[in-house]
Amino acid sequence: MLNEQHDFTKYTVICENLVKIYKTKEIEVLALQGLDLTIEHGEIMAIIGNSGSGKSTLLNMLGGLERPSAGRLYVDGKDLFKLTERELDVYKTETVGFVWQNNARNLIPYLTALENVMMPMQFNSTHRVRKKRVRARELLDLVGIAPRASHKLSQLSGGEQQRVAIAIALANNPKILLADEPTGSVDTKTTDQLMGMFNDINEALGTTIIIVTHDRQISKKVKRVVSISDGRIASEFIMRESYASRLADLTGFVEDDIPDDVDAHQEYVVLDRVGRLQIPREYLEKIDIKGNRMVMSVDESDRIILTRENDGFEMEEKPRKSNRSDEDDESDEVAAILKSLGEGL
């Protein structure tokens, strides 16, 4: 497993037994508890979880904003444990791009949209100002807001501001785009448009896109969803091929065009490095699990069965196979008859 996960030609993100501990004078908070995750080059995926699940902590570590407490973390072939502060600054400038939910963190209000997109390029000396301006206009065109290039923050709607924020994140052509609740402050229609745009960017630039959200509806618009609970990967959802084909035929990824009862994804439970699994809380609540023990068994189809401890579940005993032949049975019958005749004499 270790050698497979270290295939940097396949994976752009590799997390192994990742741990993050926040310490204060009084308490320690374990935000990540041995998390394992791999993300392929050019993949667009979502990480979902409730508040406090650890998803934002993971995003910050992928972005180089925080360092792990233990484990291993590789991004684009770089060991983030070993990077110096200077190397980490270069990493944050060139390898990753951030889209924050709060537009105040994305945009400078007194600059135009074009100037905002050009700002991160000032930290990259590989291009001249003229090329930077051309690049900025191309990105604004890619996100569909080129006609608003000369407008400032106060002149743009919430959805337009978020589009500019995405263009800013792409300014230095990062390998990975990290989006923290990118649809949290916009309406459903704008959410559909933004998710369609992420897919367009992924196809046009080949950028790996990681979206962190609590909105499970976003899962209908990406092929892979990872669910985090209590600092570990709880389960994964992989889009069914039939649904993916149907979604690709639609323009704009409009959610209303897909029936609510369509089962878009297959859910998988995830085993950690020592074989432990985490059962999603909603499943436990559905069958009313109150304690911390369950009865486990394997049925005739080699399926693992988990039931409540007080259900008294027992595997049906298989009938034993007999090696006796029909002739043996007939002999037993004859012997029984003769014995009964003998007793009657």
C-alpha positions as CSV (number, residue, x, y, z in Angstrom):
1,M,0.0,0.0,0.0
2,L,2.8,2.4,0.9
3,N,4.6,2.0,-2.5
4,E,1.4,2.3,-4.4
5,Q,0.5,5.5,-2.7
6,H,3.9,7.0,-3.4
7,D,3.3,6.9,-7.2
8,F,3.8,10.6,-7.8
9,T,3.1,10.1,-11.5
10,K,-0.5,9.2,-10.6
11,Y,-1.3,11.1,-7.4
12,T,-1.0,14.8,-6.8
13,V,-2.0,14.5,-3.1
14,I,-0.9,11.7,-0.8
15,C,-1.9,11.8,2.9
16,E,-0.7,9.0,5.1
17,N,-1.8,8.6,8.8
18,L,-2.1,12.4,9.0
19,V,-2.5,13.8,12.5
20,K,-3.1,17.4,13.6
21,I,-3.2,18.4,17.2
22,Y,-4.1,21.9,18.5
23,K,-2.7,22.6,21.9
24,T,-3.5,25.2,24.6
25,K,-2.5,25.4,28.2
26,E,-5.5,23.5,29.3
27,I,-6.5,21.1,26.5
28,E,-5.4,19.3,23.4
29,V,-7.8,19.0,20.4
30,L,-7.2,16.2,17.9
31,A,-8.5,17.6,14.6
32,L,-7.2,14.9,12.4
33,Q,-6.8,11.3,13.7
34,G,-4.7,9.3,11.2
35,L,-6.3,10.4,8.0
36,D,-5.4,8.5,4.7
37,L,-6.3,10.1,1.4
38,T,-5.0,10.1,-2.2
39,I,-6.1,12.4,-5.0
40,E,-5.1,11.9,-8.6
41,H,-3.7,14.5,-11.0
42,G,-6.4,16.4,-12.8
43,E,-9.2,15.1,-10.5
44,I,-12.1,17.3,-9.4
45,M,-13.6,16.1,-6.1
46,A,-15.3,17.3,-3.0
47,I,-14.6,16.8,0.7
48,I,-17.7,17.1,2.8
49,G,-18.3,17.0,6.6
50,N,-20.0,18.7,9.4
51,S,-18.5,21.6,11.4
52,G,-15.6,20.3,13.4
53,S,-15.1,17.2,11.3
54,G,-11.5,18.2,10.2
55,K,-12.2,19.2,6.6
56,S,-11.0,22.8,7.0
57,T,-7.9,21.7,8.9
58,L,-7.1,19.3,6.0
59,L,-7.6,22.1,3.5
60,N,-5.2,24.4,5.4
61,M,-2.5,21.8,5.4
62,L,-2.9,21.1,1.7
63,G,-2.5,24.9,1.2
64,G,0.6,25.1,3.3
65,L,-1.1,27.3,5.9
66,E,-0.6,24.8,8.7
67,R,1.9,21.9,9.2
68,P,0.8,18.4,10.3
69,S,1.6,17.2,13.8
70,A,2.5,13.7,12.5
71,G,2.1,11.4,9.5
72,R,3.1,12.1,5.9
73,L,1.8,14.7,3.4
74,Y,3.0,15.0,-0.2
75,V,1.5,17.5,-2.7
76,D,2.7,17.6,-6.3
77,G,5.7,15.4,-5.3
78,K,6.7,17.8,-2.5
79,D,7.1,16.6,1.1
80,L,5.4,19.4,3.1
81,F,7.1,18.2,6.3
82,K,10.5,19.0,4.9
83,L,9.9,22.3,3.2
84,T,11.6,25.3,4.7
85,E,9.6,28.5,5.3
86,R,11.0,30.1,2.1
87,E,10.2,26.9,0.1
88,L,6.7,27.0,1.6
89,D,6.2,30.5,0.4
90,V,7.1,29.5,-3.1
91,Y,4.8,26.5,-2.8
92,K,1.9,28.7,-1.8
93,T,2.6,31.1,-4.7
94,E,3.1,28.6,-7.5
95,T,1.6,25.2,-6.5
96,V,-1.8,26.0,-4.9
97,G,-4.5,28.6,-5.5
98,F,-7.1,29.4,-2.8
99,V,-10.8,30.4,-3.2
100,W,-12.2,31.5,0.1
101,Q,-15.9,31.7,1.0
102,N,-15.4,35.2,2.4
103,N,-14.8,37.5,-0.6
104,A,-13.0,39.9,1.7
105,R,-10.1,37.4,1.8
106,N,-10.2,37.1,-2.0
107,L,-10.5,40.6,-3.3
108,I,-9.0,44.0,-2.7
109,P,-12.0,46.4,-2.7
110,Y,-10.2,49.5,-4.2
111,L,-8.8,47.6,-7.2
112,T,-10.6,46.6,-10.4
113,A,-11.3,43.0,-11.3
114,L,-8.4,43.0,-13.7
115,E,-6.0,44.6,-11.2
116,N,-7.1,42.0,-8.5
117,V,-6.3,39.1,-10.9
118,M,-2.9,40.7,-11.7
119,M,-2.0,41.2,-8.0
120,P,-0.8,37.6,-7.3
121,M,1.3,37.7,-10.4
122,Q,3.5,40.4,-8.8
123,F,5.0,37.7,-6.7
124,N,6.0,35.7,-9.8
125,S,8.8,37.4,-11.7
126,T,8.8,35.0,-14.6
127,H,6.4,37.2,-16.8
128,R,6.5,40.9,-17.7
129,V,3.7,43.3,-16.9
130,R,2.3,43.1,-20.4
131,K,2.1,39.3,-20.3
132,K,0.5,39.5,-16.9
133,R,-2.2,41.8,-18.1
134,V,-2.9,39.5,-21.1
135,R,-3.0,36.5,-18.8
136,A,-5.4,38.2,-16.4
137,R,-7.8,39.1,-19.2
138,E,-7.7,35.5,-20.4
139,L,-8.6,34.2,-17.0
140,L,-11.5,36.7,-16.6
141,D,-12.7,35.5,-20.0
142,L,-12.4,31.9,-18.8
143,V,-14.7,32.6,-15.8
144,G,-17.1,34.5,-18.0
145,I,-16.6,38.0,-16.5
146,A,-14.3,39.7,-19.0
147,P,-16.8,42.6,-19.7
148,R,-16.6,43.5,-16.0
149,A,-12.8,43.7,-15.9
150,S,-12.7,47.5,-15.1
151,H,-15.3,47.3,-12.3
152,K,-14.4,47.4,-8.6
153,L,-15.7,45.2,-5.8
154,S,-18.7,47.4,-4.9
155,Q,-19.9,47.2,-8.6
156,L,-20.0,43.4,-8.8
157,S,-22.6,41.0,-7.5
158,G,-21.8,38.2,-5.1
159,G,-21.6,35.7,-8.0
160,E,-19.4,38.0,-10.0
161,Q,-17.1,38.5,-7.1
162,Q,-16.7,34.8,-6.7
163,R,-15.9,34.4,-10.4
164,V,-13.1,37.0,-10.0
165,A,-11.9,35.1,-6.9
166,I,-11.5,32.0,-9.0
167,A,-9.6,33.9,-11.6
168,I,-7.3,35.2,-8.9
169,A,-6.7,31.7,-7.6
170,L,-5.6,30.6,-11.1
171,A,-3.4,33.6,-11.7
172,N,-0.1,31.8,-11.3
173,N,-1.2,28.6,-13.0
174,P,-1.3,26.4,-9.9
175,K,-1.4,22.7,-10.0
176,I,-4.1,22.5,-7.4
177,L,-7.2,24.8,-6.8
178,L,-8.5,24.7,-3.2
179,A,-12.0,26.0,-2.8
180,D,-13.3,26.5,0.8
181,E,-17.2,26.6,0.7
182,P,-17.2,28.4,-2.7
183,T,-21.0,28.3,-2.9
184,G,-21.8,29.1,0.7
185,S,-22.9,32.7,0.1
186,V,-24.6,32.4,-3.3
187,D,-28.0,31.2,-4.4
188,T,-28.8,27.9,-6.1
189,K,-28.7,29.2,-9.6
190,T,-25.3,30.8,-9.0
191,T,-24.1,27.6,-7.4
192,D,-24.9,25.6,-10.5
193,Q,-23.1,28.1,-12.6
194,L,-20.0,28.1,-10.4
195,M,-19.9,24.3,-10.4
196,G,-20.2,24.2,-14.1
197,M,-17.3,26.7,-14.3
198,F,-15.1,24.5,-12.1
199,N,-15.7,21.6,-14.5
200,D,-14.8,23.8,-17.5
201,I,-11.6,24.9,-15.8
202,N,-10.7,21.3,-15.0
203,E,-11.2,20.3,-18.6
204,A,-9.5,23.4,-20.1
205,L,-6.4,23.6,-17.8
206,G,-6.2,20.1,-16.3
207,T,-6.1,21.7,-12.8
208,T,-6.7,19.4,-9.8
209,I,-9.7,20.9,-8.0
210,I,-10.6,20.2,-4.3
211,I,-13.8,21.6,-3.0
212,V,-14.4,21.6,0.7
213,T,-18.1,22.0,1.7
214,H,-20.9,20.9,4.0
215,D,-23.4,21.1,1.0
216,R,-24.1,17.5,0.0
217,Q,-26.0,18.7,-3.1
218,I,-22.5,19.5,-4.6
219,S,-21.9,15.8,-4.7
220,K,-24.2,15.6,-7.7
221,K,-21.8,17.6,-9.8
222,V,-18.5,15.9,-9.1
223,K,-17.5,12.3,-9.7
224,R,-15.9,11.6,-6.3
225,V,-16.9,12.8,-2.8
226,V,-15.0,12.0,0.4
227,S,-16.8,12.3,3.7
228,I,-14.8,13.2,6.8
229,S,-16.0,12.6,10.3
230,D,-14.1,13.0,13.6
231,G,-10.8,13.6,11.8
232,R,-10.9,10.5,9.6
233,I,-12.2,9.4,6.2
234,A,-15.7,7.9,6.9
235,S,-16.8,7.0,3.4
236,E,-16.4,7.7,-0.3
237,F,-19.0,8.3,-2.9
238,I,-18.1,7.5,-6.5
239,M,-20.5,8.7,-9.3
240,R,-22.1,5.9,-11.2
241,E,-21.2,5.8,-14.9
242,S,-24.8,6.0,-16.1
243,Y,-25.3,9.2,-14.1
244,A,-22.0,10.6,-15.2
245,S,-22.9,10.1,-18.8
246,R,-26.3,11.7,-18.3
247,L,-24.8,14.7,-16.5
248,A,-22.3,15.2,-19.3
249,D,-25.1,15.5,-21.8
250,L,-26.6,18.5,-19.9
251,T,-25.4,22.1,-20.3
252,G,-24.7,24.1,-17.2
253,F,-25.1,21.2,-14.8
254,V,-28.6,22.4,-13.8
255,E,-29.7,20.4,-10.8
256,D,-33.4,20.7,-11.7
257,D,-32.9,18.6,-14.8
258,I,-32.0,15.6,-12.7
259,P,-34.8,13.8,-10.8
260,D,-34.4,13.9,-7.0
261,D,-34.7,10.2,-6.7
262,V,-31.8,9.4,-9.0
263,D,-29.1,7.4,-7.1
264,A,-26.1,9.3,-8.4
265,H,-23.3,7.7,-6.4
266,Q,-22.2,4.4,-5.0
267,E,-21.1,4.7,-1.4
268,Y,-18.0,2.9,-0.1
269,V,-16.8,2.4,3.4
270,V,-13.1,3.2,3.8
271,L,-10.6,1.0,5.7
272,D,-7.7,2.6,7.3
273,R,-4.1,1.3,7.3
274,V,-4.8,-1.3,10.1
275,G,-8.2,-2.4,8.7
276,R,-10.5,-0.3,10.9
277,L,-13.6,1.2,9.3
278,Q,-15.9,4.1,10.4
279,I,-19.6,3.6,10.0
280,P,-21.4,6.9,9.0
281,R,-23.4,8.2,11.9
282,E,-26.7,8.3,10.0
283,Y,-26.5,4.6,9.4
284,L,-26.0,3.9,13.1
285,E,-28.9,6.2,14.0
286,K,-31.1,4.5,11.4
287,I,-30.8,1.1,13.1
288,D,-30.8,2.7,16.6
289,I,-27.3,1.7,17.8
290,K,-26.9,3.1,21.3
291,G,-23.8,1.3,22.7
292,N,-20.3,0.8,21.3
293,R,-20.6,-2.9,20.4
294,M,-22.2,-4.7,17.5
295,V,-22.5,-8.4,16.6
296,M,-20.4,-9.2,13.6
297,S,-20.6,-12.3,11.4
298,V,-20.0,-13.5,7.8
299,D,-22.9,-15.1,5.8
300,E,-22.8,-17.8,3.1
301,S,-22.1,-15.1,0.4
302,D,-19.0,-13.9,2.3
303,R,-20.7,-10.7,3.3
304,I,-19.9,-9.1,6.7
305,I,-23.1,-8.6,8.7
306,L,-23.3,-6.1,11.6
307,T,-26.3,-6.1,13.9
308,R,-27.3,-4.7,17.2
309,E,-26.0,-6.6,20.2
310,N,-29.5,-7.1,21.7
311,D,-31.0,-8.5,18.5
312,G,-29.7,-12.0,19.3
313,F,-28.6,-12.5,15.7
314,E,-27.2,-15.9,15.1
315,M,-26.0,-17.5,11.9
316,E,-28.2,-20.3,10.8
317,E,-26.3,-23.5,11.3
318,K,-25.5,-25.2,8.0
319,P,-26.8,-28.8,7.7
320,R,-23.9,-31.3,7.9
321,K,-23.2,-33.3,4.9
322,S,-23.4,-37.1,5.3
323,N,-21.0,-39.6,3.7
324,R,-23.5,-42.4,4.0
325,S,-25.0,-44.0,0.9
326,D,-28.5,-45.2,0.1
327,E,-27.5,-48.8,0.7
328,D,-26.3,-47.9,4.2
329,D,-29.8,-46.4,4.9
330,E,-31.5,-49.5,3.6
331,S,-29.3,-51.8,5.8
332,D,-30.3,-49.8,8.8
333,E,-34.0,-50.2,8.1
334,V,-33.6,-54.0,7.7
335,A,-31.7,-54.2,10.9
336,A,-34.4,-52.3,12.8
337,I,-37.1,-54.6,11.4
338,L,-35.2,-57.7,12.4
339,K,-34.6,-56.3,15.9
340,S,-38.3,-55.6,16.4
341,L,-39.2,-59.1,15.2
342,G,-36.7,-60.6,17.6
343,E,-38.1,-58.7,20.5
344,G,-41.6,-59.9,19.7
345,L,-40.7,-63.6,19.8
